[in-house]
Amino acid sequence: MLNFMMGRQATASRLTPQEAVEKAKNGEIIVVDVRDHNELAMTGKAEGAVHIPLSVLQMQANPSSPDFHPALDNSKPIAVYCASGARSSMAAQVFQSHGFAEVHNIGGLGHWQMAGGAIERV
């Protein structure tokens, strides 16, 4: 079981924040912010990111759920971030459990910003 979990973690961490920023600019990846609404209000979010708080991700990442988020596409890679990388690690596992084959934990919003990613205020 531990090896299975570790395998999932490795799959969820191959893409660097710099690569995610480039792929997002080219429309090759969906960036998902899993922080709560208060965090977004204080700091903004990655430009173009889809906001799905971790608390509702289980429903909104499930393609068979009526609450499936319309901006998600399980044929495209997903890059997930939060404030530090812990919640985005959990979110990557949720996405993988719902059949998203390529999911990357790119860490926190600060990692995105340090990689040259733009921030938009909400």
C-alpha positions in Angstrom: 0.0 0.0 0.0 2.8 2.4 0.9 4.5 1.8 -2.5 1.2 2.5 -4.2 0.8 5.8 -2.4 4.4 6.8 -3.1 3.9 6.0 -6.7 0.9 8.4 -6.8 3.0 11.1 -5.1 5.8 10.7 -7.7 3.3 11.0 -10.5 1.9 14.2 -8.9 5.2 16.0 -8.7 7.1 15.7 -12.1 6.3 19.2 -13.4 8.2 22.2 -12.1 6.4 25.5 -11.4 8.4 27.0 -14.3 7.1 24.3 -16.7 3.6 24.8 -15.4 3.8 28.5 -16.1 4.9 27.9 -19.7 2.3 25.2 -20.3 -0.4 27.4 -18.9 0.6 30.3 -21.1 0.3 27.9 -24.1 -3.1 26.5 -23.0 -1.6 23.0 -22.5 -2.5 22.6 -18.9 -5.3 23.4 -16.5 -4.1 25.1 -13.3 -6.3 24.6 -10.2 -6.1 26.6 -7.0 -7.4 24.5 -4.0 -7.1 27.2 -1.4 -10.2 28.6 0.4 -12.1 31.8 -0.6 -10.4 33.9 2.2 -6.9 33.1 0.9 -7.9 34.1 -2.6 -9.3 37.4 -1.4 -6.1 38.2 0.4 -3.5 37.1 -2.2 -5.2 36.6 -5.6 -4.7 33.5 -7.7 -2.5 32.3 -10.6 -3.7 34.0 -13.7 -6.3 31.8 -15.5 -6.4 29.3 -12.6 -9.6 27.5 -11.8 -10.6 27.9 -8.2 -11.9 24.7 -6.5 -11.5 24.7 -2.7 -10.2 21.4 -1.4 -13.3 21.0 0.7 -15.5 20.6 -2.4 -12.9 19.0 -4.8 -14.2 15.4 -4.2 -17.5 16.4 -5.8 -16.2 18.8 -8.5 -13.4 16.6 -9.8 -15.7 13.6 -10.2 -16.8 13.4 -13.9 -19.9 11.4 -13.0 -21.0 13.9 -10.4 -23.7 16.5 -11.2 -21.4 19.0 -9.5 -18.5 18.3 -11.9 -16.6 21.6 -12.6 -17.2 22.5 -16.2 -13.6 24.0 -16.6 -12.1 20.6 -16.0 -11.1 18.3 -18.8 -9.6 14.9 -17.9 -7.9 14.7 -21.3 -5.6 17.7 -20.3 -2.9 17.7 -17.6 -3.7 19.3 -14.3 -1.3 21.5 -12.2 -2.5 21.9 -8.7 -1.3 24.4 -6.1 -2.3 25.7 -2.6 -0.4 27.9 -0.2 2.5 25.6 0.5 2.0 22.3 -1.3 0.4 20.2 1.4 -3.3 20.6 0.3 -2.3 20.4 -3.4 -0.7 17.0 -2.7 -4.0 15.8 -1.3 -5.9 17.4 -4.2 -3.6 15.6 -6.7 -4.6 12.3 -5.2 -8.3 13.2 -5.5 -7.9 14.1 -9.2 -6.0 10.8 -9.8 -8.7 8.8 -8.0 -11.3 10.3 -10.5 -9.3 9.2 -13.5 -7.2 12.3 -14.3 -4.1 10.6 -15.6 -1.6 13.5 -15.5 -1.7 15.5 -12.3 1.1 17.7 -11.0 1.5 19.3 -7.6 3.4 22.5 -8.3 3.5 23.6 -4.6 2.2 26.9 -3.4 1.2 30.2 -5.0 4.6 31.6 -4.1 6.3 28.9 -6.2 4.0 29.9 -9.2 4.9 33.6 -8.7 8.7 32.9 -8.3 8.6 30.9 -11.6 7.3 34.1 -13.4 3.6 33.3 -13.2 1.2 36.2 -13.2 -1.2 36.8 -10.3 -4.7 38.1 -10.8 -6.8 39.7 -8.0 -10.3 38.4 -7.4 
